Amino acid sequence: MFKILTFIYLFMTLCLSGIAYAQDDYKIIVKVNNEIISNHDIKKEKDYLSALNPQILNIPENEIKKISKQSLIREIIKQREVSKYFDADYRPSNLTQMVRDLYTRLNVNSEEEFKNYLIKYDLNLKDVIKKIAIEANWNLLIYERYKNQINIDEDKIKKRFKSENSITKIEKLFLLSEIVFNAKNQEEYDSNYKKIADTIKERGFKTAATIYSLSDTAKFGGEIGWLSKRDINKKFYKQLSTLKINEFTKPIKIATGFMLLNLDDIKESKRESNLEEEFNKAVAKEKDRQLNQYSTIYYKKLEKQSFIYEK
């Protein structure tokens, strides 16, 4: 009888100590409105961001945690706002193309290969689909809210296209990355720009973008992708045309603050298409550019209105 009681006591002690250990291990880091972010959430977000941009692992651990925390705060605020207006769509079938675009961007060739890639970061496809769905629903909200405020000078774009003599030709493409930052005054501008410039010098542009950029491209080290001269604003191209590979522009004023562009690479490509197709692409890219600016402005407004309490 004594042996049985001793066993029960030991068993209960181990169970209770295990529970206590689990409670000690679990910590609430931030409260955002009615949602909480724990240390486990931040670890999971770190894994996700590392999968999108493995270079993030070269950043000191405390900075990675800060980036992960801010990423989760943005996600919670966006998700909460979307829920006010419509039922968010999380069906994988409707997100297939976005998943494909993501793993293609990571130089992964198939969904099955992508699943194996995610395992390395302790993630599964369901985790990623949920993240993509949140961004897709947010983008839909921004479009519905601002679609009537989009202003595109189509005649100007058409004139630019007609001025080019050849439909089929060799064109120069630029691989670009960006850092978007803001400042309330000149002192803050000088301070922010110095921190960014010093980090670029010490650790490279992509690391600086991951740490400091306010753009969603920060998840990918600031990478925008390959763009032709036609896709680039004249004001931006004027600075880019003077750069060598791995050099970056001076801060360029934009609606949401300031932007630095880095010239990652240059290549030439034979373009075979018609002017109508190129025109439609140019209009779509200009529309996306304006919607991205509205997205940043609207998010900043929501962030200021949110209750964010850090432990």
C-alpha positions in Angstrom: 0.0 0.0 0.0 2.8 2.3 0.9 4.5 1.6 -2.4 1.3 2.5 -4.3 0.9 5.8 -2.4 4.6 6.6 -3.0 4.1 6.0 -6.7 1.0 8.2 -6.9 2.8 11.0 -5.0 5.8 10.9 -7.3 3.6 10.8 -10.4 1.6 13.8 -9.3 4.7 15.7 -8.3 6.3 15.1 -11.7 3.0 16.2 -13.5 2.6 19.3 -11.4 6.3 20.3 -11.8 5.9 19.7 -15.6 2.9 22.1 -15.6 4.8 24.7 -13.6 7.7 24.4 -16.0 5.4 24.9 -18.9 3.9 27.9 -17.3 7.3 29.4 -16.6 8.4 28.7 -20.1 5.3 30.4 -21.6 5.5 34.2 -21.5 3.2 36.9 -22.8 5.4 39.5 -24.6 2.8 41.9 -26.1 -0.9 42.5 -25.9 -2.4 44.0 -29.1 -6.0 45.1 -28.5 -7.6 41.8 -27.3 -4.9 39.5 -28.7 -1.7 38.4 -27.1 1.7 37.5 -28.5 3.8 35.0 -26.6 7.4 34.0 -26.8 6.2 30.9 -28.6 4.4 33.0 -31.2 7.6 35.0 -31.8 9.6 31.9 -32.2 7.2 30.6 -34.8 7.2 34.0 -36.6 11.0 33.9 -36.6 10.9 30.5 -38.3 8.5 31.9 -40.9 10.5 35.0 -41.7 13.7 32.8 -41.8 12.0 30.6 -44.4 11.2 33.7 -46.6 14.7 35.2 -46.1 17.4 32.9 -44.6 19.7 35.9 -44.3 17.7 37.0 -41.3 19.6 34.4 -39.3 22.7 36.5 -39.7 21.1 39.2 -37.6 21.6 39.2 -33.8 18.9 37.3 -31.9 17.5 40.3 -30.1 16.9 42.1 -33.4 15.3 39.0 -34.9 12.9 38.9 -32.0 12.0 42.5 -32.5 11.4 42.1 -36.2 9.3 39.0 -35.5 7.3 40.8 -32.9 6.6 43.8 -35.2 5.5 41.4 -37.9 3.0 39.7 -35.6 1.7 43.1 -34.5 1.0 44.1 -38.1 -0.7 40.8 -38.8 -3.0 41.1 -35.8 -4.0 44.7 -36.6 -4.6 43.8 -40.3 -6.6 40.7 -39.5 -8.8 42.6 -36.9 -9.6 45.4 -39.4 -10.5 42.9 -42.2 -12.9 41.1 -39.9 -14.9 44.4 -39.5 -15.9 44.5 -43.1 -16.1 40.9 -44.5 -15.6 37.3 -43.7 -11.9 36.5 -44.5 -11.3 33.8 -47.1 -8.7 31.2 -46.0 -9.6 28.5 -48.5 -6.3 27.0 -49.9 -7.9 26.6 -53.4 -8.3 30.3 -53.8 -4.7 31.0 -52.8 -3.0 28.5 -55.0 -1.4 31.1 -57.3 -0.1 33.1 -54.4 1.5 30.1 -52.9 3.1 29.3 -56.3 4.3 32.9 -56.6 5.9 32.6 -53.1 7.8 29.4 -53.6 8.9 30.5 -57.1 10.3 33.6 -55.6 12.3 31.3 -53.2 13.6 29.4 -56.2 11.6 26.3 -55.3 10.2 24.3 -58.2 7.0 22.6 -56.9 4.6 22.5 -54.0 5.9 19.2 -52.9 9.5 20.6 -52.8 8.1 23.7 -51.0 6.6 21.4 -48.3 10.0 19.8 -47.7 11.6 23.2 -47.7 9.3 24.4 -44.9 10.0 21.3 -42.8 13.6 22.7 -42.3 12.0 25.7 -40.5 9.6 23.6 -38.5 6.7 24.9 -40.6 4.0 23.3 -42.8 2.0 24.5 -45.8 -1.1 25.3 -43.7 1.0 27.8 -41.6 2.1 29.6 -44.8 -1.4 29.6 -46.4 -2.8 31.3 -43.4 -0.2 34.0 -43.6 -0.8 34.5 -47.3 -4.5 34.6 -46.8 -4.2 37.4 -44.2 -2.2 39.6 -46.7 -4.6 38.7 -49.5 -7.7 39.7 -47.5 -5.9 42.9 -46.4 -5.1 43.8 -50.0 -8.7 43.2 -50.9 -9.8 45.6 -48.2 -7.4 48.3 -49.3 -8.5 47.9 -52.9 -12.2 48.2 -52.0 -11.5 51.2 -49.8 -9.3 53.2 -52.2 -10.1 51.9 -55.8 -11.9 55.2 -56.6 -8.9 57.3 -55.5 -6.5 55.6 -57.9 -5.3 58.1 -60.5 -3.4 56.8 -63.5 -2.5 59.0 -66.5 -3.1 56.4 -69.2 -2.5 58.9 -72.0 1.0 59.6 -70.6 1.8 55.9 -70.5 0.6 55.5 -74.1 2.7 58.3 -75.4 5.7 56.9 -73.7 5.1 53.5 -75.4 4.5 55.0 -78.8 7.8 56.9 -78.6 9.6 53.5 -78.8 10.1 52.4 -82.3 10.5 48.7 -81.9 8.1 46.2 -80.4 10.6 43.4 -80.3 14.0 44.5 -79.0 16.7 44.0 -76.4 15.9 45.8 -73.2 17.8 46.3 -70.0 16.3 44.9 -66.7 17.2 46.0 -63.2 17.0 43.8 -60.1 16.1 46.2 -57.3 15.7 46.1 -53.5 14.1 48.8 -51.4 14.2 50.3 -47.9 11.2 52.5 -46.9 11.5 54.6 -43.8 9.9 57.7 -42.3 10.7 60.6 -40.0 8.8 63.3 -38.1 11.4 65.9 -38.5 14.9 66.6 -39.8 16.6 65.3 -36.6 14.8 62.0 -36.8 15.5 61.8 -40.6 19.2 62.3 -40.0 19.2 59.7 -37.2 17.2 57.1 -39.1 19.2 57.5 -42.3 22.5 57.3 -40.5 21.5 54.0 -38.8 20.4 52.5 -42.1 23.5 53.7 -44.0 25.8 52.3 -41.3 24.0 49.0 -41.3 24.2 48.8 -45.1 28.0 49.4 -44.9 28.5 46.9 -42.1 26.0 44.1 -43.0 24.7 44.8 -46.5 21.5 46.3 -48.0 19.3 43.2 -47.5 20.0 43.0 -43.8 19.3 46.7 -43.4 16.0 46.3 -45.2 15.0 43.4 -43.0 15.7 45.4 -39.9 14.5 48.9 -40.8 12.2 48.9 -43.9 8.5 49.6 -43.3 7.6 48.0 -46.6 6.2 44.5 -46.8 9.2 43.6 -49.0 11.3 43.7 -45.8 10.3 40.0 -45.4 12.4 39.3 -48.5 15.3 41.5 -47.6 13.7 44.4 -49.5 13.7 42.7 -52.8 11.3 44.1 -55.4 12.3 42.0 -58.4 13.3 42.6 -62.0 12.0 45.8 -63.5 12.5 47.4 -66.9 13.0 51.1 -67.5 9.3 51.4 -68.4 8.4 50.1 -64.9 10.5 52.6 -63.0 9.4 56.1 -62.1 11.4 58.8 -63.9 12.5 60.4 -60.7 13.8 57.0 -59.4 15.4 56.0 -62.8 17.4 59.3 -62.8 19.3 58.1 -59.7 19.4 54.5 -60.7 21.0 55.2 -64.0 24.1 56.5 -62.3 24.6 53.5 -60.0 26.9 50.6 -60.2 25.8 47.1 -59.1 25.5 47.0 -55.2 25.2 50.7 -54.9 22.1 52.5 -53.6 20.3 55.8 -54.2 20.0 58.7 -51.9 16.7 58.9 -50.0 13.9 59.6 -52.4 10.7 61.3 -51.1 7.6 59.3 -51.5 4.0 59.6 -50.1 4.7 57.3 -47.1 8.2 58.7 -46.2 11.5 58.0 -47.9 12.8 55.3 -50.1 16.3 53.9 -50.8 16.7 51.7 -53.9 19.6 49.3 -54.3 20.8 48.1 -57.7 21.3 44.3 -57.1 22.0 43.3 -60.7 21.5 44.2 -64.4 20.7 42.0 -67.3 19.5 42.3 -70.9 16.4 40.4 -72.2 14.8 40.1 -75.6 11.2 41.4 -75.2 8.7 40.0 -77.6 5.2 41.4 -76.9 2.8 43.9 -78.2 2.3 47.4 -77.0 -1.2 46.7 -75.7 0.2 43.9 -73.5 3.0 46.1 -72.2 0.6 49.0 -71.7 -1.7 46.8 -69.5 1.2 45.6 -67.4 2.4 49.2 -66.9 -1.1 50.3 -65.8 -1.4 47.3 -63.4 2.0 48.1 -61.8 1.1 51.8 -61.3 -2.1 50.7 -59.7 -0.2 48.4 -57.4 2.2 51.1 -56.5 -0.6 53.5 -55.5 -2.4 50.8 -53.6 0.8 50.0 -51.7 1.1 53.6 -50.6 -2.6 53.7 -49.4 -1.9 50.4 -47.6 1.0 51.9 -45.7 -0.9 55.1 -44.8 -4.0 53.2 -43.7 -2.0 50.7 -41.6 -0.1 53.6 -39.8 -3.5 55.1 -38.9 -4.8 51.8 -37.5 -1.5 51.2 -35.5 -1.9 54.6 -33.8 -5.5 53.7 -32.8 -4.5 50.3 -31.5 -3.8 49.4 -27.9 -0.3 47.9 -27.8 1.0 47.0 -24.4 4.5 45.4 -24.1 5.4 43.5 -21.0 
